[in-house]
């Protein structure tokens, strides 16, 4: 089984990545901690910076993940600032911003950045389109899960779907599957 370190402070992200990458015969080890996250306009730039920083500091092959919720009517807000926005105004704040708005299209995007020490990071992207609910729904989610309804979710929010069903259709799954496919090939080629 191939091994790789996932640098994150978020236990939920770790568990999701661990479950998904097991399908690629990849054992994910948790590199728990707080890592620098630059403010930038793109998730790719943020994830790549952090992956490079962690790889250089730990001298390990690592991957990081950054995700954002992009709401079309709010011109893509909160986008790369999703974590901060969630911590400050949360789901109720987003719903308040959308009060009276009928156009609620949004997408969730995940970027996986992989890096080896002294190398340039490589990124993998996953995206899921959907809409924003009119109220918080479900109790088995974290972050914006209780307000995001993916197109593949049959009208349920990520939170209402529960972790197992969410993992089948999530933006993170799409990015992790791209990464898992690539990483497995690299390991087979002795990278």
C-alpha positions as CSV (number, residue, x, y, z in Angstrom):
1,X,0.0,0.0,0.0
2,X,1.3,3.4,-1.0
3,X,1.6,6.1,1.8
4,X,1.2,9.8,1.7
5,X,0.8,12.6,4.3
6,X,-2.2,14.8,4.3
7,X,-1.5,18.2,6.0
8,X,-4.7,19.5,7.5
9,X,-6.0,20.7,10.9
10,X,-9.5,19.5,9.9
11,X,-10.4,16.0,11.1
12,X,-13.4,15.8,8.8
13,X,-11.3,16.5,5.7
14,X,-8.8,13.9,6.8
15,X,-11.5,11.2,7.3
16,X,-13.1,12.0,4.0
17,X,-9.7,11.8,2.1
18,X,-8.7,8.6,4.0
19,X,-11.9,6.8,3.0
20,X,-11.7,8.0,-0.7
21,X,-8.0,7.3,-1.2
22,X,-8.2,3.8,0.3
23,X,-10.0,2.9,-3.0
24,X,-6.6,3.6,-4.8
25,X,-4.6,1.5,-2.3
26,X,-3.2,4.7,-0.8
27,X,-2.8,4.9,3.0
28,X,-3.3,8.5,4.2
29,X,-1.4,9.6,7.2
30,X,-2.6,12.7,9.1
31,X,-0.1,15.5,9.4
32,X,-2.2,17.4,11.9
33,X,-1.4,21.0,12.5
34,X,-1.9,24.6,11.5
35,X,-0.2,25.7,8.3
36,X,0.2,29.0,6.6
37,X,-2.6,29.9,4.2
38,X,-2.0,32.9,2.0
39,X,-4.9,35.2,1.0
40,X,-5.2,34.9,-2.8
41,X,-7.8,35.1,-5.5
42,X,-7.6,31.4,-6.5
43,X,-7.8,28.1,-4.5
44,X,-5.0,26.7,-6.7
45,X,-2.6,29.4,-5.6
46,X,-3.5,29.0,-1.9
47,X,-3.2,25.2,-1.9
48,X,0.0,25.1,-4.0
49,X,1.7,27.6,-1.6
50,X,0.7,25.6,1.5
51,X,1.8,22.2,0.0
52,X,5.2,23.6,-1.0
53,X,5.7,25.1,2.5
54,X,4.7,21.9,4.3
55,X,6.9,19.7,2.0
56,X,9.9,21.9,2.6
57,X,9.4,22.1,6.3
58,X,8.7,18.4,6.9
59,X,10.8,16.9,4.1
60,X,7.9,14.6,3.2
61,X,5.7,14.0,0.2
62,X,2.5,15.8,1.2
63,X,-0.9,16.9,-0.1
64,X,-3.2,19.7,1.1
65,X,-6.7,20.5,0.2
66,X,-8.5,23.8,-0.1
67,X,-12.1,24.3,-0.9
68,X,-14.5,27.1,-1.5
69,X,-18.2,27.8,-2.0
70,X,-18.8,30.0,-5.0
71,X,-22.3,31.7,-5.1
72,X,-23.0,33.1,-8.5
73,X,-25.4,35.9,-7.4
74,X,-22.7,37.1,-5.0
75,X,-20.1,37.2,-7.8
76,X,-18.4,34.0,-6.5
77,X,-18.3,35.1,-2.9
78,X,-17.1,33.6,-0.5
79,X,-14.9,31.6,-2.9
80,X,-11.3,31.4,-1.6
81,X,-12.4,33.2,1.6
82,X,-14.9,30.5,2.5
83,X,-13.2,29.3,5.7
84,X,-12.9,32.8,7.1
85,X,-16.5,33.6,6.0
86,X,-17.8,30.4,7.7
87,X,-15.9,31.2,10.9
88,X,-17.2,34.8,11.0
89,X,-20.8,34.8,9.6
90,X,-21.5,31.0,9.1
91,X,-24.4,29.5,7.3
92,X,-26.9,31.9,8.8
93,X,-24.9,34.9,7.5
94,X,-24.8,33.5,4.0
95,X,-28.5,32.9,4.1
96,X,-29.0,36.4,5.3
97,X,-27.0,37.8,2.3
98,X,-29.3,35.8,0.0
99,X,-32.6,36.8,1.7
100,X,-35.2,37.4,-1.0
101,X,-32.9,36.1,-3.7
102,X,-34.4,33.4,-6.0
103,X,-31.2,32.9,-8.1
104,X,-29.3,30.6,-5.8
105,X,-26.9,28.8,-8.1
106,X,-23.5,27.9,-6.6
107,X,-20.7,25.5,-6.9
108,X,-18.3,23.9,-4.5
109,X,-14.7,23.6,-5.7
110,X,-11.9,21.5,-4.1
111,X,-8.2,21.8,-5.0
112,X,-5.7,19.1,-4.0
113,X,-2.1,20.3,-4.2
114,X,0.7,17.6,-4.0
115,X,4.3,18.4,-3.4
116,X,7.6,16.7,-2.8
117,X,10.5,18.6,-1.1
118,X,12.3,20.8,-3.6
119,X,9.7,20.3,-6.2
120,X,6.9,22.4,-7.8
121,X,3.4,21.6,-6.5
122,X,0.9,19.8,-8.8
123,X,-2.8,20.6,-8.4
124,X,-6.0,18.6,-9.0
125,X,-9.5,20.2,-9.1
126,X,-13.0,18.9,-8.4
127,X,-16.2,20.9,-8.8
128,X,-19.9,20.2,-8.0
129,X,-22.7,22.5,-9.1
130,X,-25.8,23.0,-7.1
131,X,-27.9,25.6,-5.2
132,X,-28.1,27.2,-1.8
133,X,-31.0,26.1,0.4
134,X,-33.4,28.7,1.9
135,X,-32.6,27.4,5.5
136,X,-30.0,25.3,7.3
137,X,-31.0,21.6,6.7
138,X,-29.5,18.5,8.2
139,X,-27.3,17.8,11.2
140,X,-24.6,15.5,9.8
141,X,-22.5,18.1,8.0
142,X,-19.8,20.6,8.7
143,X,-19.0,23.9,7.1
144,X,-21.4,24.9,4.5
145,X,-22.8,21.4,4.1
146,X,-26.2,22.3,5.7
147,X,-27.0,24.9,3.0
148,X,-25.5,23.4,-0.2
149,X,-27.7,21.2,-2.4
150,X,-25.6,19.4,-5.0
151,X,-27.3,18.6,-8.3
152,X,-26.6,14.9,-7.7
153,X,-28.1,15.1,-4.2
154,X,-31.8,14.6,-5.1
155,X,-32.8,17.8,-3.4
156,X,-30.9,17.1,-0.2
157,X,-28.1,19.2,1.3
158,X,-24.7,17.7,1.8
159,X,-25.6,17.5,5.5
160,X,-28.9,15.7,4.9
161,X,-27.1,13.2,2.7
162,X,-24.7,12.1,5.5
163,X,-21.0,11.6,5.1
164,X,-21.1,8.3,3.1
165,X,-23.5,9.6,0.5
166,X,-21.8,13.0,0.4
167,X,-18.5,11.3,-0.3
168,X,-20.0,9.6,-3.4
169,X,-20.7,12.9,-5.1
170,X,-18.6,15.6,-3.4
171,X,-16.2,18.1,-4.9
172,X,-13.5,16.8,-2.7
173,X,-14.1,13.3,-4.0
174,X,-13.7,14.4,-7.6
175,X,-10.4,16.1,-6.8
176,X,-9.1,13.2,-4.7
177,X,-10.0,10.7,-7.4
178,X,-8.0,12.7,-9.9
179,X,-5.1,12.9,-7.5
180,X,-5.4,9.2,-6.5
181,X,-5.4,8.0,-10.1
182,X,-2.3,10.2,-10.8
183,X,-0.5,9.3,-7.6
184,X,-1.0,5.6,-8.1
185,X,0.5,5.8,-11.6
186,X,3.5,7.8,-10.3
187,X,4.1,5.2,-7.6
188,X,4.0,2.4,-10.2
189,X,6.6,4.4,-12.1
190,X,8.7,4.6,-9.0
191,X,8.3,8.4,-8.4
